[in-house]
Amino acid sequence: MLNEIKIVKPNEIEKRSMEIITQELNGRTWPEPQFSIVKRCIHTSADFDYADNLCFSENAAMLGVEALRRGAVIVTDTKMAWSGINKKKLAEYGGEAYCFMSDEDVAKEAQERGCTRAAICMERGAALGKEVIFAVGNAPTALIRLYELIQEGKVDPALIIGAPVGFVNVVEAKELIMTAGVPYIVPRGRKGGSNIAATICNAMLYYKG
């Protein structure tokens, strides 16, 4: 069995993976940088469903790329998503990544108000006074609060990556954010996760077009 495994050099693994993904998409393509995002989501998850469930508002992927190149910051709802973002590359454009989930005052305020920490985190991101991309990979309540903040005129996101994963209010929160009137990238349905949210951010950061 070991003799059947073809050894691939480390620097060639990603390239070969992308070739396999492109081949197995059987000729399906998207305009760039959407195609790069689709392929990287499949690469991260080994799940070709992302070829069908990823939804982009008009020109959302390029708007995200342009925002990052202007120095937009990224606000996540989990430390896992925050950890997965290439912060060195982000810093090259003058941006930063924030996650407020573990801040003690966030936990205290959430308890006092009877809401989730993720909702408070979105409020903190809105209050930064910067151009913001929100990357949500876990909490549908983060998307619901973002929708409310948008309707209240308290935030105008450069882009919302709405990729919470799960069963409770996940589908509904994604559909809601798609009606908010701001650029979005959303994997429709139950799938997503912090790794997918970070992957979408990185795909835009790495895009060379």
C-alpha positions, 0 to 999 in steps of 0.5 A: 500500500505504501508503495502506491502513494506518490510523494509530493513535495510540500511546495507542490501540494497546494498546486496539485490540490487546486489542479485536482479541484479544477479537474473535478469541477468538470469545466465549471468556472466563475469570474475571478476572484469568485473562482479563487474563493470557491476553489479555496473553500473546497480545498479547505473542506474537501466538500464540493457542495461549496461549488453550489451553495456559495452565494455572492452579491453583485461584485462582492468578491472584488469589492472585498478584495478592494476593501482589503487593499484599502486597509479594511479591518476584519472582525470575526465572531470566533478566535478560530476564524481570527487565528486562520486569517493570514494577519501578516498579509493583512498587515501588508495592506494596513489592515488588522483582524479583531475578535472580541469574544474572549474580552471579559467586558463582552461576556459581562455585557452579554450576560447583563443584556441577555444576548450572545457574546457574538452579538456584542462583538458585532457591535464592537466591530461597528463602533471601530469607526473603520472600514470593516469586513465581518467574517462570521463562521459560527454564530447566527446571532452575529448575523442577526445583530449585524442586520439590525445594526445595518437597518439602524444605520449604525454600520455600513460593512464593506462586506459580510461573510456569513458562514455560520454552521449548524442547525438553529437559526443558521439558514434563516440568519443567512437568508436575512443577511442576504436581504440587508442591502450590503455586499455578502458572501454566504454559503447557503444552507447549514454548512460553513464554519470558522475555517470557511470564514477565514478561508474566504478572507484569505482567498481575497487577500491572496488574490493577485488580479 
